[in-house]
């Protein structure tokens, strides 16, 4: 081995030893104290939390006010079609005329207040979950989540109010009580001679004498609502990125397309649940008719009721969902700019 190679090996060995001595810390002496490792404290984004919750309320209330009048009318038309066979188009026309002629009577009526409470509460729950999630995860104000917490919360709120609403609607607009419960013979003859109410208000005598809602109807309404909520709040954010560009070219268009399409298409699956729940109430006792007879009634009303429910769900979770999400995003972005 040459002299230069020996010198290079010696210098390499000295450098390695010096690196190891620097890299390995010296043990503390008896008089020295070891500082504890710093603990990482999670940060919550609580800035403007009150204003952000206010934005959630304003967005939900605005979306509800925009969509609930039409939803109320369509909901009544579907129930009267299933219970009394009234044409859906005729009921919608009469109710629109009544709403224009007497708006105060319509907007302060029990059916409208029930619908408004239902959908505004559902929008608000979804908004609040997004705000709570962005707060706990230190994310932007306008962040939107699609996790199981939103599905469980919105389903619980929507289902609790919607089942109560369906029970009230079935009693208000459902089948007339049996003759033994309807009063005197003259009252029955007078009631039978009227083909339909001319205004969109409940009939107190029918609502008071209506039979109870079967438990199976409640179960079907719950199943219907859980399917609709899942298709309205959880599915659209998941499938929006997969929408082809020739259908929607921008992310916002993809999100809007998914928001409209998912809840609407789901009505082909949920409408039979809705119709069966209504039929079990309208034609009691629940076990007094064969399932063949009930299936025949569902088949009779399936097509018209499915498209009518689409006309109801698209404003509720399509138009209403888009208005709620975009209004919330716009107002949250303004808050973020002010906070910077």
Secondary structure, DSSP 8 states (H G I E B T S, - for coil): --HHHHHHHHHHHHHHHHHHHHHS-----TT---------------TTHHHHHHHHHHHHHHHHHHHHHHHHHHHHHHHHHHHH---HHHHHHHHHHHHHH-HHHHHTSHHHHHHHHHHHHHHHHHHHHHHHHHHHTT--TT----SHHHHHHHHHHHHHHHHHHHHHHHHHHS----GGGS-SHHHHHHHHT--S-SSS---HHHHHH-----HHHHHHHHHHHHHHHIIIIIHHHHHGGGS-TTT--SHHHHHHHHHHHHHHHTHHHHHHHHHHHHHHHHSSSTTSS-HHHHHHHHHHHHHHHHHHHHHHHIIIIIIHHHHHHHHHHHHHHHHHHHH-
